[in-house]
Amino acid sequence: MALRDTVISALPFREYDFKVMVGYYILLFVSIWLAYQVVRAVWNISPFHPLSRIPGPKLAAATYLPEFYYDVVKFGKYTSEIKRMHEIYGTAMPCLPYFLPHDDNEYFTYIQTNMNEGLCLDASGFATADHDLHRMRRAPLAKFFSKTQLTPMEPRVQQLAQHLCDKILAQAGTGKPFDLIMAYSCFTADAISDYGFGESLGYLDQESWEPNFHKSLTMILNTTHIFRFFPFLNGIVAIGSWFPDYLPKDIAVLIRTLNTTIPNLIRKAKHTMEAGIERKRPTVFAEMFKSDIPEQEKTMSRLVGEAAALMNGGTGTVAWTLSIITYHLLTQPKVLDKLTDELRGVVSDPQRLPPWPTLEKLPYLGAVIQEGLRLSYGASGRTARVATGEDLVYSGEWKPEGAKDGVSLSYTIPRGYAVGMSAFLVHHDETLFPDSYEFMPERWLDDNLERRKEREQHFLSFGKGSRMCLGPIVKA
Ligand code: HEM
């Protein structure tokens, strides 16, 4: 009480005035903020706005309210709402925070190769917004996703796959149901940690399928809509990482993996490299230490960020795709039989899988994988890119529902405006993928069982351009 009186007596106004002043400043601040939002909203839909020529829903062009409502209140439904709006307004429309071309893939490729906006996971290349820094960070990692680098890893992947199958068969023998995505998550986390650090996390060796990354990743991904609107909450979550014992078990596993297990594996990779010990096959992080990237790019926090991006980006996505494929194969016996027949042509002993160069030549296997990837989307949200150096010209065609002829569209998007597109919207465009919700591997093959290249152009599960996923880039 005494301290409060001392502070108040030191102020140039009395206690009553103090409360009034605080209230006054809060009100003033809120009014200025509201006035600014109103002016901005009016500007966004005024005829002077650079995107005013493009037809679209006015509320979505003026404010973030629809995005907040559909993504935060209705939980991740804005992409579906955008799909509905595209049906009314056409293939392109201004919509805060992005201009959204719907399905013009050529446009997207161009945008992606020239843009410089990233996502989260702080210290990783994946999250690096600056175009040049991203390129510098991507280069040493990209090296590890060539065929030459990946081939020595193949026997280890086969060994882990066999371990996975044995464990699944044993589990099936007990008659107890289990969550398949957990099983796949153990496999992918073990394979990727082995490639990254030369050591598996040992999830497949556990008696059960848990713990693994899946539940904690899902919990974190479920909060992304909220964090986009309230980024300051990130700070509160960071504080939680000091007290993992008081957090839900799955989050605690992830935090311990990021704070303890991964840094220890990276340190070990560094020591092995410094001690001159040569491993049978190169590991990503030992090679990163050896590489000529600047020293500030080799700090522990940077490499932990990169490792987290690799583990998060590589484990959940592959496990999810494998689960989608398994579900469709088990619910469509004809597809499963066709695939089994094709595999029987090259597999004589299921305990000894043929090498990848043999498997990759199987057209139906390839088509099954591609269709599974299409229906698992990769990133189903709206990834944004910004052209900072030049204006962009969008040209497309749109056929309103019920109309006989299409309409040609041509719009200029000034530099600095974000452009977004979603794999979910493109993969469910019925003009590109008829019966788009059906699992039909045949759609990727022509009568000669050759890949239908024109359809592959609209395949977006790995993104496109300079920020596309590193996983599938398997050049020689
Ligand atoms: C089913 C498998 C996978 C899918 C569907 C997938 C999907 C994606 C998508 C959509 C992106 C963002 C692209 C963009 O912003 O345009 C991405 C980025 C990335 N992915 Fe994957 N991914 C998969 C597997 C993997 C694997 C196995 C790894 C590595 C072990 C990996 C490593 C990365 C990295 C490092 C990036 C960031 C690339 C950059 O910003 O330069 N991904 N992935």
Boltz pocket constraint, residues with backbone or C-beta under 6 A from the ligand:
constraints:
  - pocket:
      binder: B
      contacts: [[A, 112], [A, 125], [A, 126], [A, 127], [A, 134], [A, 138], [A, 141], [A, 192], [A, 309], [A, 310], [A, 313], [A, 314], [A, 315], [A, 317], [A, 318], [A, 321], [A, 373], [A, 377], [A, 378], [A, 379], [A, 383], [A, 460], [A, 461], [A, 462], [A, 463], [A, 464], [A, 466], [A, 467], [A, 468], [A, 469], [A, 470], [A, 471], [A, 472]]
      max_distance: 6.0
